[in-house]
Amino acid sequence: MLPAHAVDRFQSVRFPLKILRRRKTKIVATLGPASSNAEMLAQLFQAGADVFRLNFSHGSHEDHGRNIELIRELEAKSKHPIGILADVQGPKLRVGRFMGGAVVLTNGQAFRLDLNPTPGDSTRANLPHPEIIAAAQIGSHLLLDDGKLKLRVVHVREDHLETIVVNGGRLSDRKGVNVPDVVLPIPALTKKDREDMAFALERGVEYIGLSFVQRPEDVLEAKEIIKGRAWVLSKLEKPQALDNLEEIIRLSDAVMVARGDLGVELPPEEVPLAQKRIVQASRAAGKPVIVATQMLESMISAPTPTRAEASDVATAVFDGADAVMLSAETAAGQFPIEAVTIMDRIVARVEQDDGWRTMTDRRRPEPEKTTSGAIAAAARSVAQTINAVAIAAMTNSANTVLRVARERPTAPIMGLTPNMETARRLALTWGVHPVLTPITHSMTETVAVATKLARSEGIAEPGQDIVIVAGMPFGKSGSTNALRVARVSRTNAEEAEFED
């Protein structure tokens, strides 16, 4: 039931009877000053946003709490599950301050980084991270201000590093530091991250974005804190994560190709290859994967994207990503609605292309050597053979739906679940139309519910076939082990007891 104040905030918004996307790849939109009000939120959702991201690197708990409340009100009004990603900042490394606010470093000059908190000058700067000094070696590189400046370590002392400036430029207060050459002995979660996670989990978000993951242990640490209350979404933005890629993906519930810091620490020519590798490994593992950062960057200040940006979005779709993400474009840009709209158009157009379907099928991983994997593969094959209009996957924990999505079927996937938490989590998954359902206790009841909902959601018409998969025994999380083909009927006696 929608609160009275929510009705007031959204009463001017008109939604279609059912929210049906014309594409399978999902869109994540970041909220910020440009989009944190009811009207803009509704427009972003109508334009195509499936999941909303809250960036805890910016904004207060009050700001994020208000956005969570607005999203839940929008969800109730639209009657469609919406996912929320709480993206925590992680251990952001920065230099200290300078006496004049900034200095200019020239190529070849000596420059010291030390633990002295005194404001720096053109010869030295405070580096308040002893773990960097402890881990650095002669020849290690430090990248400052998103890689604009580059230093090479020539001597390692107990309390400072002596470096040579490789690429100079202007360096101002509190700019970021990246160390691509070494694994830093720092926790993936800071005190601020733990406080932000506790806040987000109390308010029931679906995904916790874990920044700067380097090792499998980083994921395990987060999972121990979260304890199943949300999916752990590992952001892959450190080259060291690629050395442990398969294990990190296995432990995570979802992953993100975070090309911002990844693009700082890797050479530019390596980033597209890393993206393809991460997406392919995630798809093989059946884990949702987001491609993010600078996808439509020019739309922060322009109403249309560059042709290169349109191609970048298309490439992520061709690669097989579950979702593509907008950051500053919707959080702080001048054209947030236009950014979501054009991203929706690009994705939909790519998925209409025969080449996209051919490539998607060619990259399909081998079915998992389990009963569940075989049923999911069979559901895709049967649906394609009989030209079924949908695959309805009944699930409690999302696993059945994830297995079907891994197969990338031609038919849309109805993610049927009695758990709102699961329905919201499925908002991120490729090809899935999440639907909240009544609890069923047998395959007969599941067929009745699935055919009824296929019709009422506008996915199927009377006389059309759908494929239904489920796990038995019903009501328990377990293996996917049952498949049924059913025809949608205008009057089906089995559906009568499930009518609203």
Buried (B, 14 or more C-beta within 10 A) or exposed (E): EBEEEBEEBBEEBEBEEBBEBEBBBBBBBBBBEBBBBBEBBBBBBBBBBBBBBBBBEBBEEEBBBBBBBBBBBBBBBBEBBBBBBBBBBBBBBBBBBBEEEEBEBEEEEEBBBBBBEEBBEBEBBBBBBEBBBEBBEEEBBBBBBEBBBBBBBEEBEEEBBBBBBBBBBEBBBEBBBBBBBBBBEBBBBBEBBBEBBEBBBEBBBBBBBBBBBBBBBBBEBBBEBBEEBBBBBBBBBBBBBBEBBEEBBEBBBBBBBBBEBBBBBBEEEBBEEBBBBBBBBBBBBBBBBBBBBBBBBBBBEBEBBEEEBBEBBBBBBBBBBBBBBBBBBBBBBEBBBBBBBBBBBBBBBBBEEEEBEEBBEEBBBEBBEEEBBBBBBBBBBBBBEEEBBBBBBBBBBBBBBBBBBBBBBBBBBBBBBBBEBBBBBBBBBBBBBBBBBBEBEEBEBBBBBBBBBBBBBEBBEEEBBBBBBBBBEBEEEBBBBBBBBBBBBEEBEBBEEBEE
